[in-house]
Amino acid sequence: MAKERKFDFAPLPLVTDVEEEPISKTSEAPEGAPTKVTFDCDYILMENMKDYGYWEGLTQKDIILESLKLYFQDKEIRPRPDKIRNRTKVGRKPKSAND
């Protein structure tokens, strides 16, 4: 028989509780609207990230976001042309409500 374990769940932070840097003027995404991304990564980089995150108490998301912020902090970001920015999205079509 399994032991009964009691877990204490912390409440999720509200959007107003999370401190975020302001989004640049070139970004048209609404503030606080996250976007999911998927990409291939070298195995050794992923393992290094997992090991670092374990010992530092960070999530992979935290590490990637911090890395991107550091990478772009001294870069000049030019917006994409409107023709490219406004083209239709590629990916799966959303499921219909009837299915």
C-alpha positions as CSV (number, residue, x, y, z in Angstrom):
1,M,0.0,0.0,0.0
2,A,1.3,3.4,-0.9
3,K,2.2,5.9,1.8
4,E,-0.1,8.9,2.0
5,R,1.9,12.0,1.2
6,K,0.6,15.5,1.8
7,F,1.8,18.2,-0.5
8,D,1.5,21.9,0.0
9,F,0.9,23.7,-3.3
10,A,1.9,27.3,-3.5
11,P,-0.5,29.6,-5.4
12,L,0.5,30.6,-8.9
13,P,1.8,34.1,-9.2
14,L,-0.5,36.6,-10.8
15,V,0.6,38.5,-13.9
16,T,1.0,41.7,-11.8
17,D,3.3,39.8,-9.3
18,V,5.9,38.8,-12.0
19,E,8.5,41.4,-12.8
20,E,9.3,41.5,-16.5
21,E,11.3,43.9,-18.7
22,P,9.2,46.0,-21.0
23,I,8.8,44.7,-24.5
24,S,10.6,46.6,-27.2
25,K,8.8,49.1,-29.4
26,T,9.2,46.8,-32.4
27,S,7.2,44.0,-30.8
28,E,3.5,44.0,-31.6
29,A,2.6,41.2,-29.3
30,P,0.4,42.2,-26.4
31,E,2.3,42.5,-23.1
32,G,2.3,39.4,-21.1
33,A,1.3,37.1,-24.0
34,P,3.8,34.3,-24.1
35,T,4.5,32.3,-27.2
36,K,5.4,28.7,-27.2
37,V,8.5,27.7,-29.3
38,T,10.0,24.4,-30.3
39,F,13.4,23.9,-31.7
40,D,16.2,21.4,-32.1
41,C,19.2,21.7,-29.8
42,D,22.5,20.0,-29.5
43,Y,22.4,17.2,-26.9
44,I,25.4,18.5,-24.9
45,L,23.9,22.0,-24.7
46,M,20.6,20.6,-23.4
47,E,22.5,18.5,-20.8
48,N,24.6,21.5,-19.7
49,M,21.4,23.5,-19.3
50,K,19.7,20.8,-17.3
51,D,22.8,20.3,-15.0
52,Y,23.2,24.1,-14.5
53,G,19.5,24.5,-13.8
54,Y,19.5,21.7,-11.3
55,W,22.3,23.2,-9.2
56,E,21.2,26.8,-9.5
57,G,17.5,26.1,-8.9
58,L,16.5,27.4,-12.3
59,T,14.1,26.1,-14.9
60,Q,15.1,25.6,-18.5
61,K,12.7,28.4,-19.4
62,D,14.5,30.7,-17.0
63,I,17.9,29.9,-18.5
64,I,16.7,30.3,-22.1
65,L,15.0,33.6,-21.5
66,E,18.0,35.0,-19.6
67,S,20.3,33.9,-22.4
68,L,18.1,35.6,-25.0
69,K,18.0,38.8,-23.0
70,L,21.8,38.8,-22.7
71,Y,22.3,38.0,-26.3
72,F,20.0,40.8,-27.6
73,Q,21.0,43.5,-25.0
74,D,23.7,45.0,-27.2
75,K,22.2,44.3,-30.6
76,E,20.4,46.6,-32.9
77,I,17.0,45.1,-33.7
78,R,15.5,46.1,-37.0
79,P,11.8,45.2,-37.5
80,R,10.9,42.8,-40.3
81,P,9.1,44.3,-43.4
82,D,5.3,44.4,-43.0
83,K,4.9,41.9,-45.9
84,I,6.9,39.3,-44.0
85,R,5.5,40.2,-40.6
86,N,1.8,40.0,-41.7
87,R,2.0,36.8,-43.8
88,T,-0.2,33.9,-42.7
89,K,1.1,31.6,-39.9
90,V,2.5,28.2,-40.7
91,G,1.5,25.3,-38.5
92,R,-1.4,23.1,-37.5
93,K,-4.9,24.3,-38.0
94,P,-6.9,24.7,-34.8
95,K,-9.4,21.9,-34.1
96,S,-13.0,22.8,-34.6
97,A,-15.4,22.9,-31.7
98,N,-17.5,20.2,-33.3
99,D,-14.9,17.4,-33.2
